[in-house]
Amino acid sequence: MRALKSRSFVQPRLQRSEVMEEQSNSPGGNTDNGSQRNGDEKPRRSSWTKGRKRKKPMKDSNAPKAPLTGYVRFMNDRREQLRAERPDVPFPEITRMLGNEWSKLPPEEKQRYLDEAEKDKERYMRELEKYQQTEAYKHFKRKVQEKQKGKRLRGDVGRQTAREALHENDGVLKDRSVFDIPIFTEEFLNHSKAREAELRQLRKTNMEYEERNAALQKHVESMRSAVERLEGDVLQERTRNSLLQQHLDQLRSALTNSFSNVPLPGSGETASLDSIDSYMKKLHSIVISSPQEHEHLISLVRDVINCLDRAWITATLFPVTRSELLKHQNPNKGTYGDHVSHTIGMTNA
């Protein structure tokens, strides 16, 4: 009767943990259970012995070096410098100080570390892709598979009794997937540790991308504001250029009408709308080069200028457009205001 009670007590525990050994169903196990009820309770062995070192997963020495994040790069650059400046500060405090510096780092300085991390990540992916095609990687992969296969075989022997009990209570056991790993085994603990490290890395990467997106969003907003300002400046310049072009056309028309009957010495060229630019430059050059030889021409130019509407030239042309023309003139060419004003000064002298 006591053995039956002990067996009914053991089976639910097998269903919850899947880690009971053959001792649970053996006579020795029933005796221990009975002795516990009689008061001679023995300490139960835990699933993991205290102080026992967990074996690390196999490491491939030929694999490419894993990439570093922007935050880790910043810590590597600043850690030694900060330890030299503050030798009395413990290592955890230095790590905390570096974390505060990273959070307060200017976006452009932080972006430099993030860009370096992105380049290093691209480098790692390229090298890893090449390495996976080599014989060294295939040999390492076979060793890992053989080691895992041996662990599974050893674990299956110890769990055979527990599985039989589960078959009796739950019926036919469902098919186990390829990625199903028995709990409380070294393989399970290593797998859990690797997944936790991967999740931490993903959280860090996600945070870095969020910070990078925020910085890019601010940059986009500033660029939009700059584009709007430039569009406003372009519109103002177009309006100003349109006004200047109107004044320039009016000046060309007035000069053409006034100098159409004044031929240039030597060539006999007269002013027209198509040739008014070259005509005024030639006239200006003749008046400047030899004024005494062309006194008759200067007198004729004086009469023509006096016939122009001086009020229009003074009030409309020079105060408004002459300064604008000086801004837009070609450095190698004179403006109409220069030619006309100098010609007027020479003829009035």
URGI-V998731 format. One record per run of one state. SS is the DSSP state (helix for helix, strand for strand, loop for the rest). FROM is the first residue (numbers start at 1). LEN is the number of residues. If there is no record, write none. Layout:
<<SS:FROM:LEN> <SS:FROM:LEN>>
//
This chain:
<<loop:1:1> <helix:2:16> <loop:18:4> <helix:22:3> <loop:25:2> <helix:27:11> <loop:38:32> <helix:70:16> <loop:86:5> <helix:91:14> <loop:105:2> <helix:107:25> <loop:132:3> <helix:135:24> <loop:159:1> <helix:160:11> <loop:171:15> <helix:186:74> <loop:260:16> <helix:276:14> <loop:290:5> <helix:295:13> <loop:308:2> <helix:310:19> <loop:329:7> <helix:336:13> <loop:349:1>>
//
